[in-house]
Amino acid sequence: MSVDLVAAAIVLLLLCLPLPLILLLINEMSKQRCKPQMHPVRSTHPSYPSYPANPPLNFTAPHPLKSQLLSMVGGHHPTADRLLTQVVRDNPGRPLDWYYDRVIQDLIRDRR
């Protein structure tokens, strides 16, 4: 439908409606135009759902599985921290032992 036909249809509709109803429609349309657009919260990656922030985990504290993880990444602390951070981001709300075990198991699987 062309713009001219739409405009003509609107004019005909307005001519048939009583003035109070026209003013009400204009008022409602202006309210809709002024409302701020609400967008859903997006995570950093489109396939990851957004979760509420979890309390920070302490990867610097001693942990029984930490030495095993560090030996698997050649003692490179930033790599171990990065792997743990990714697993925490992908699986929020798990216990610290689960994260260490998951990273270690992923490394074992990836080395096969």
Backbone bond lengths (Angstrom), bond angles and torsions (degrees), N, CA, C in turn:
res aa  C-N    CA-C-N  psi(-1)  N-CA   C-N-CA  omega(-1)  CA-C   N-CA-C  phi
1 M - - - 1.452 - - 1.528 107.93 -
2 S 1.321 116.79 132.51 1.461 119.95 -177.32 1.529 110.39 -78.33
3 V 1.319 114.65 165.18 1.465 121.01 -178.65 1.524 110.57 -64.48
4 D 1.336 117.51 -36.41 1.466 121.05 -179.46 1.528 110.99 -64.66
5 L 1.331 116.84 -39.88 1.455 119.38 179.38 1.522 110.98 -68.18
6 V 1.311 117.04 -38.89 1.464 120.80 178.46 1.526 109.74 -64.31
7 A 1.325 116.45 -45.21 1.467 120.21 179.28 1.525 110.58 -62.23
8 A 1.331 117.36 -41.03 1.469 120.72 179.67 1.529 109.75 -65.16
9 A 1.333 117.43 -39.89 1.462 120.32 179.59 1.524 110.46 -65.33
10 I 1.316 117.35 -38.45 1.465 120.75 179.23 1.521 110.20 -66.40
11 V 1.334 117.12 -43.16 1.468 120.68 179.43 1.527 110.22 -61.99
12 L 1.329 117.92 -44.25 1.465 120.79 179.05 1.528 110.91 -63.22
13 L 1.333 116.59 -40.35 1.453 120.30 178.97 1.526 110.62 -64.13
14 L 1.327 117.09 -42.43 1.459 120.76 -179.50 1.532 112.17 -67.20
15 L 1.329 116.40 -32.95 1.461 119.36 179.10 1.524 111.39 -69.03
16 C 1.328 116.71 -27.88 1.465 120.63 -177.79 1.527 112.53 -86.28
17 L 1.316 118.65 -18.06 1.457 121.53 -176.48 1.524 111.08 -91.35
18 P 1.324 116.63 147.78 1.472 119.17 175.50 1.533 110.43 -69.78
19 L 1.320 116.20 152.87 1.463 122.72 -175.30 1.534 113.04 -56.99
20 P 1.330 121.22 -44.31 1.473 118.94 -179.87 1.537 112.63 -60.11
21 L 1.330 116.32 -36.23 1.459 119.47 179.29 1.527 110.68 -69.50
22 I 1.324 117.54 -37.82 1.462 122.15 177.53 1.531 109.54 -62.67
23 L 1.343 116.66 -44.72 1.468 120.03 179.35 1.531 111.13 -63.83
24 L 1.321 116.40 -38.29 1.459 120.20 177.94 1.529 110.72 -63.75
25 L 1.333 117.20 -43.06 1.460 121.23 178.13 1.522 111.43 -62.85
26 I 1.310 117.28 -43.18 1.475 121.46 179.30 1.523 109.89 -63.28
27 N 1.335 117.00 -41.16 1.453 121.55 179.02 1.536 110.43 -62.30
28 E 1.333 117.23 -46.36 1.465 121.47 179.98 1.529 111.17 -64.01
29 M 1.323 116.09 -39.66 1.470 119.32 179.20 1.517 111.03 -65.24
30 S 1.326 117.62 -38.42 1.470 119.52 179.34 1.518 110.88 -69.67
31 K 1.346 117.95 -33.66 1.468 120.49 175.88 1.525 110.55 -64.16
32 Q 1.336 116.27 -42.82 1.458 120.49 -179.63 1.525 110.85 -64.09
33 R 1.316 117.11 -37.53 1.449 121.32 -178.61 1.525 111.50 -70.97
34 C 1.327 117.80 -29.67 1.458 121.69 -176.46 1.524 113.50 -88.19
35 K 1.338 117.68 -13.21 1.459 119.85 -178.73 1.523 110.07 -68.12
36 P 1.326 116.82 135.96 1.465 118.02 176.85 1.527 109.68 -69.89
37 Q 1.295 115.70 142.92 1.460 121.30 179.17 1.518 108.83 -75.91
38 M 1.313 117.06 126.86 1.454 121.53 177.75 1.525 108.25 -96.51
39 H 1.328 115.92 121.88 1.450 121.05 179.08 1.519 108.89 -109.11
40 P 1.329 118.03 143.41 1.465 119.29 178.28 1.522 110.57 -66.14
41 V 1.314 115.43 151.86 1.458 120.43 177.44 1.516 107.83 -68.02
42 R 1.321 116.50 130.55 1.445 120.53 -179.72 1.518 109.34 -112.25
43 S 1.305 114.66 142.02 1.452 119.29 175.43 1.515 109.09 -83.77
44 T 1.322 116.08 177.86 1.457 119.89 -177.48 1.515 112.28 -70.71
45 H 1.303 117.89 -23.87 1.449 121.85 180.00 1.522 107.83 -121.32
46 P 1.349 117.97 133.59 1.461 119.12 -174.01 1.529 114.80 -61.99
47 S 1.338 118.52 -26.46 1.455 118.55 -177.77 1.526 112.64 -88.87
48 Y 1.330 117.99 -7.14 1.453 120.85 179.24 1.520 110.01 -94.02
49 P 1.329 118.25 126.94 1.463 118.51 175.64 1.518 110.61 -70.98
50 S 1.302 116.29 158.92 1.463 120.57 178.57 1.521 109.29 -85.23
51 Y 1.312 116.11 131.93 1.448 122.25 178.85 1.513 109.05 -120.79
52 P 1.314 117.25 153.59 1.454 118.49 173.95 1.521 109.65 -64.35
53 A 1.308 115.54 153.86 1.461 120.05 -177.50 1.523 110.31 -65.13
54 N 1.312 115.49 134.02 1.450 121.56 176.07 1.513 108.75 -92.58
55 P 1.331 117.68 156.45 1.454 118.12 175.18 1.526 109.30 -63.05
56 P 1.327 117.75 145.38 1.459 119.51 -176.88 1.528 110.55 -64.56
57 L 1.329 115.12 141.24 1.455 120.44 177.75 1.524 108.87 -92.52
58 N 1.310 116.53 145.80 1.457 121.23 -177.59 1.523 108.86 -97.28
59 F 1.352 116.03 96.69 1.456 120.61 178.42 1.522 111.68 -82.21
60 T 1.332 117.51 -11.05 1.464 119.84 -178.93 1.518 111.79 -85.16
61 A 1.327 117.57 -17.44 1.466 120.57 179.83 1.531 109.72 -71.54
62 P 1.331 116.89 150.66 1.474 119.26 178.19 1.532 110.85 -61.13
63 H 1.312 115.36 140.94 1.455 121.14 178.82 1.525 107.41 -146.89
64 P 1.326 118.29 141.90 1.460 120.01 -177.57 1.539 113.94 -58.45
65 L 1.323 117.95 -33.68 1.463 121.06 -178.19 1.527 112.97 -88.98
66 K 1.326 117.53 -7.81 1.462 120.80 -176.32 1.524 111.11 -64.95
67 S 1.326 117.10 -42.14 1.468 119.20 -179.04 1.526 110.99 -65.59
68 Q 1.337 117.04 -36.85 1.463 119.71 177.34 1.523 110.78 -64.88
69 L 1.323 117.12 -43.46 1.461 121.08 178.58 1.526 110.80 -62.77
70 L 1.321 116.88 -45.45 1.464 120.09 -179.73 1.531 111.34 -62.53
71 S 1.322 117.22 -39.22 1.466 118.44 178.99 1.528 110.82 -66.50
72 M 1.332 117.13 -31.29 1.465 120.55 179.73 1.526 112.50 -72.40
73 V 1.349 117.12 -25.94 1.477 120.13 179.07 1.528 111.02 -104.77
74 G 1.324 116.12 19.48 1.472 120.10 175.81 1.508 113.54 70.59
75 G 1.333 117.90 26.66 1.458 121.16 179.24 1.521 114.32 75.38
76 H 1.317 117.33 10.70 1.470 121.47 -177.60 1.528 109.27 -85.34
77 H 1.336 116.36 98.76 1.473 121.88 -176.40 1.531 113.22 -59.10
78 P 1.354 119.67 -43.52 1.474 118.31 179.99 1.537 113.10 -59.96
79 T 1.334 116.84 -35.80 1.465 119.55 178.51 1.522 110.54 -66.64
80 A 1.328 117.09 -44.59 1.465 120.90 178.26 1.528 110.46 -60.91
81 D 1.325 116.81 -44.34 1.467 120.19 178.92 1.523 111.81 -63.55
82 R 1.346 116.99 -40.17 1.462 120.72 179.83 1.523 110.56 -64.17
83 L 1.334 117.37 -44.51 1.463 120.58 179.39 1.531 111.26 -63.31
84 L 1.318 116.61 -42.55 1.465 120.20 178.24 1.526 111.15 -63.85
85 T 1.325 116.65 -42.96 1.464 121.29 -179.24 1.525 111.14 -61.95
86 Q 1.342 116.46 -40.97 1.465 119.70 178.87 1.526 111.38 -64.23
87 V 1.330 116.57 -41.77 1.466 119.88 -179.20 1.525 110.29 -67.81
88 V 1.332 117.11 -37.65 1.470 120.52 177.86 1.523 110.05 -64.86
89 R 1.325 116.77 -41.65 1.467 120.56 179.74 1.523 111.38 -64.69
90 D 1.330 117.09 -39.57 1.458 120.98 -177.59 1.527 113.12 -79.01
91 N 1.338 117.40 -22.54 1.466 121.77 -176.00 1.523 110.08 -135.57
92 P 1.315 118.66 71.04 1.464 120.29 -175.76 1.526 112.59 -69.67
93 G 1.323 115.08 152.81 1.451 121.13 172.73 1.514 115.85 85.41
94 R 1.323 118.95 9.92 1.468 121.85 179.47 1.527 110.00 -93.25
95 P 1.337 116.72 161.76 1.472 119.06 176.75 1.536 110.89 -73.66
96 L 1.316 115.54 157.91 1.462 121.97 -176.68 1.525 111.38 -59.31
97 D 1.333 118.32 -39.49 1.471 121.11 178.44 1.524 111.19 -58.12
98 W 1.322 115.94 -39.36 1.464 120.68 -178.52 1.527 110.42 -62.87
99 Y 1.336 116.95 -41.43 1.465 120.44 -179.33 1.525 111.03 -64.08
100 Y 1.336 117.45 -46.57 1.461 120.32 178.82 1.525 110.27 -60.41
101 D 1.326 116.81 -46.60 1.453 120.72 -178.77 1.525 111.17 -62.72
102 R 1.323 116.95 -40.56 1.466 121.06 -179.73 1.527 111.10 -63.47
103 V 1.338 117.83 -43.99 1.467 120.87 179.82 1.526 109.82 -64.70
104 I 1.316 116.96 -42.75 1.464 120.34 -179.97 1.525 110.30 -63.93
105 Q 1.320 117.19 -44.75 1.465 120.44 179.10 1.526 111.94 -65.17
106 D 1.322 117.43 -36.80 1.474 120.63 176.87 1.520 110.73 -64.55
107 L 1.331 117.01 -41.24 1.467 120.03 178.14 1.523 111.32 -64.60
108 I 1.325 116.59 -41.76 1.471 120.27 178.29 1.531 109.69 -62.48
109 R 1.331 116.81 -45.45 1.463 121.30 179.67 1.518 111.42 -61.93
110 D 1.334 117.33 -43.44 1.451 120.96 -176.68 1.529 112.57 -70.69
111 R 1.307 118.28 -19.68 1.475 120.98 -179.51 1.518 112.44 -89.15
112 R 1.309 118.51 -4.45 1.471 120.38 178.86 1.503 110.60 -73.23
